[in-house]
Every structure is written in structure tokens, then in C-alpha cells.
């Protein structure tokens, strides 16, 4: 099972990493909410893939490349986390996978960064191809090179799933119970950490009150996430239309003096 799962995970990593961002540049296919269900489906446990995809997306949604920062690789972290949860199975496997996903993604991101000078060394070759004015040749060779650039990561994914999961499982099985309990708690906390990172990016005193309203709705009133989301969407739409009416009114007031100043001239011209 491990070798088969390793091959599947390596192929998924190579294909998705080749399509996005190297080929399509969408930055959507490599998201956990897409990758995790796909890996779960191919490994025969679609439900686990969906559950972990939602949790992993919550973890990684606030992590992005800003400036020269190198974020954790959500693609590799999601693939190995889902593979671990499915191959190991049992209670606590998903929580442990979630706890390890961010660390795995950080390691993979570091390895990819170390390989960047190698690909940057091909810049003179790309410049020569561009000077030849042969777009089809440039496109074909760039797609081949981009696929080759995905192979080191795919190899690491294969080795990690094929030989690392069983060793990791044995190591965790030898750990005391409190270590496993800590990993399970850390896994459940990672979702809150992801939301916290995202919240720190959009936090504003103007909308801070809604955070506490949502907390009260969840803890005191016991509303579901869907119910709170619907209430939040209704409030957001209401505020949007209020702001739109205010802006339209300001624009109308600003346009009124100009129209009034032009009116006498128009009336005078019409009179004569």
C-alpha cells in the first residue's frame, strides 16, 4: 500500500506543480481544498480527503508569499498529511497529519528555495531562445524544463510516503501517550492558527466588533458555521449597499453645483 500510495502522491505532486503555477499560473489547483480530496479519492478514502482538505485550507489560507518571504509549501504538506492519515488510519491520524503538515511544507519550501539558483542559471539560455523569436520552441522547452523542475520534489514525496510514513508511525507508536495527546491537540489548534494568521492580515477596528459577534453566535447561541456565514453575508451586503448609497449621494451633490453653474449659460443661449 505504501509504495502504491507513494507513486500516486508523487504523480499528483508533479502534475499539479507542473500545471500550477508553472504552466497555467492560476495558483488555484495547488490549494489544499483541491489537492487533499484528489489524493483521498485516488487513495480510496474520499471522505478523509474532503475533511482534511477543509482543515488544511483553513491552516494555509493565511500563508502566502509577500515580498521576498518564502511561505510553507501547502501542496506537499497537504499530500503527505492526507497520505499519512489514510495509510496509518485509526484515531488521531488526521490530527497528527494536520500537526505535521505545516512542518513538512516548510521543509519542502526550503528545499525548493535551495534549488532556485540552479533554475536561475538557465536565464542566458532563455534569453537566447527569446531572441530567436520562436514562441512555439520557447513554449515547448519551457514546459519540459518546468516538469523537470518538479521531479526533485516528487522524488522526495515518493520517498517520504513510501519509507517515511511507516517509520514515523513506528516512532510515534513508541512515544508516551502524552506526546500523542499533544500532537492531537496541536492538530486541532492548527486550524485556529491558520484563521489567526488570516485575521491578523485583515484586522481593523472598524470590523473588530463582528469578530466578537461571531464568537457569541458560536459559543453562546450555538449556531452552526453555515448559519453564522449566512448572517455575516447578510451584514456584509447591507453595509455594502449603505456605503454605495452614501457614495452615490456624495457624487450627486458634487455634480449639482457644476450642473447649476452651467444652467444660466445654457438658458441664456436658448433665450437668444
N, C-alpha and C positions, 0 to 999 in steps of 0.2 A: 504493500500500500504506500509505503513512504517513497519508494522510487517512482512509482506512477504519479503520486501527488507532486513529487519534486519536478518531474518533467512537465506536468500540467502548469504548475506555478511558474516555472522558468519560461515556458512558451507565452503564458499570459503576460508576464512582465515584459518580455522582449517585444511582443506585438503592440501592446498598449503604449509602451515607452517609445516605440518607433513611430506610431501614429500620432501620439500626443505626448509631448509638444513638438517633436522634431518635424513631422510631416504636415499635420493638419493645423498645428498651433492653436488648438481650441482651448487647452487647459481645462477640459471637462471630463474626458474619458479616464484620466488617471485619478479621479477623485474616489475616495473610499466607498461612497454610496453607489458607485458604478462598479468598482473593481471587486469589492467584497461579495456581493450577490453573484457575480460572474464566477468567481473562484468557488463559492459554495455550490453553485449549480454544477460545475464541472467535477467537483469532488463528491457529489452525491448528497449534499446537505444544504439545500437551497435556503431553508428556514434559518439555519445558523448564519449563513452568509448575509441574509437580509438584516437580521438582528445586529450582527457585528458591523455591517455597513453603516447603519444609522448611528451606532455608538461611535465608530471610528470617525465618521464625518463630523460629529459633534466635537471630537477631540482635535481634529486637524483643521476645522473651518477657520479658526483664527490664526493659523500659522501660514504665513506667506512670505515670499521674497520681497523685501523692501530695501531698496538701495543695494548695498553690497552684502547684505545678510544672506546666509545660506540656511534655509529652513529645513526641517526634518522631511525626509522623503516619505510622503504619505502612501505612495504606490507600493514600495517594498514593505513598509511597515504593515500595511493592510493585508497584503498577500500572505506574509509569514504568520501574522496573527490569526487569520482565518484558517490557514492550513494547520496551525498548532491546535486550535480549538476543535477542528474536525478530526484530525488524526488521533489526538490524545483522548478527546471526549470526556465524559464524566462531569461531575460537579466542579465548578471553579475553573474549568478550562477556558471558557470565554473571558472571565475576569482576568485570568493570568495572561491571556493573549493581549487583552487591551492594555494591561500594565506594561507589557514588553514592547508594544507597537511603537511607541514614541522613541524608545531607546534604539530599536532596530532601524527605524527611519533615520535617526541621527547618524548612526554608524554608516549606513548606506549613502547618505548625503555627503559625508566626509570622504568616503572612497571615490564617489563621483567627482568631487571637487579636486581630489588628487590627480585624477585622470584628465582634467580640463587642459593643462599645459600641452598634453600630447595632441589633443584635437586642435588646440590653437596653433600648433606648429604647422598645420596644413594651410594656414592662411595664404602664403605665397602661391600654393597650388590653386586655391580657389580664385585668387586674383588673376592668375594666368588663364583659367577656364573662362572667367568673365570677360577677359579681353578678347577671347576668340569669338565672342558673340554667337555662341551655340547654346541656346537655352535648353534644348532637349538633352544634350550631352551633360550640361551642368546639372540639370534636374535628376537625371538618372544616376550619375555618380554620387551626388549628394545623398540620395535616398539609400544607396548601397553603404556609404560611409556612415550615415546615421544609424543604419541597422547594425553595423559592426560596432558602433559605439555603445549599443545596448547589450552586447554579448557579455562583457565583464560583469555587469550587474545580474544578468540572467544566470551566469555561471555561479555566482555567489548565492543567488536564490536557490538554485538546484542543490548545491552542496549543503546549504543551511537546512532545507526541508528534508533532504534525503538522509543526512547523517547527524544533523544538529538537533532535530526535534526529539528523537529517542534519547539522545544524551541529555538534553535539557529535561526531559521527563524523568529520567533516572535521577538526575541531580536534585530536582525538586521533590521527588518522592523520598529522598534521603534527608530532606530538610525537616526541622521540627514543625509541629503543627502551627505554631505561632507565625512562622515565616509564610506558610501558605495562606493563613488568615490575613496577614499583612498585604500579601500580593492581591488577594481577592478584594480587600478594602481599597487598595491603590487603584485597581482596575475600575471599580465603580466610581472612584473620585476623578478619574481621567476625563470623563465627560464634563464634570463640573469645571475642571481646569481648562478644557477647551472653550467652554462658554465664557469663563472668566477672562481668557485672553481676548476673545472677540469683544466682550463687553468693555474691556479697557481701551479698545480702539475706537469705540463709538460712544463712550460715556460722555454725557453732557448734563449740566444742572437743569436744563430745560426738560429733559425726559427722564430724569432720575426718579421722579415720583411714580412713573409707570412700572419701574422695577419693583418697588415695594407693593404696588397694587397687585402685580402678578404673583408676588410671593404670598400675599394674603389670600388670593384666589386659590392658590395651590394648597397651602397648608391649612388655612382656617376653613375655607368653604369646600375644599376637597374637589375642586373642578379638575377635569382631565386636561391634558395638554392641548387636545383639539379644541375644547371649549374656550380655554384661555387664548388660543391663537385666533379664534373667531372674534372674541371680544377685542383683542388687540388690533385685528384688521379693521374692525368697525371704528374704533377710536382713531386709527391712522387715517382712514378715509374721511372721517368727519373733520379732523384737523386740516387735511389737505384741501377740502372744499372751502373751509373757512378762510384759510390763507389765500386761496385762489380768488375768493370774492373780495377780500381786502385789497389784493394786488390789482384786480380789475377796477375797483373803486378809485384807488390812487391813480391809476392810469387815466381814468375818465376825468378826474379832477385836474390832472396835469394837462390834459388835452383841451379842456374847456377854455382857459384863457387864450390859447392860440386860436381857437375857433372864433371866440368873441372878438379878438383883435382883427381878425380877417373879415368879420361880418360887415363893418361900416364901409370898408373899401369895396366889397362886393356889392353892397346896397347902392353905393354912390355910382358905381359903374352901371348897375342896372337902371338907375334913375335917369342917367344921361343917355 
